[in-house]
Amino acid sequence: MIGKAYWAIFKYYDSSAHMMAFKKRPVLIIGQADESDYVVLPISRVTRREHIDQKYDFKKNYRRDSGGCRCGHL
């Protein structure tokens, strides 16, 4: 799993609905903390070209797989 991108479910407070909700976000697995926990980095996209950093940003084309778990492979 390390070095691959997956979908992860995050809990957040929806202020417009005044309740807790969930959202799916892409993450990169960079390490394993223990048998069932992983160290992840969130993956985001840069929508404005002028904000792209040549050193830290790169282009990635996503492929969507349908996974049956809470964290499906991208």
Buried (B, 14 or more C-beta within 10 A) or exposed (E): EEEEBBBBEEEEEEEEEEEEEEEEBBBBBEEEEEEEEBEBEEBEEEEEEEEEEEEEEEEEEEEEEEEEEEBBBB
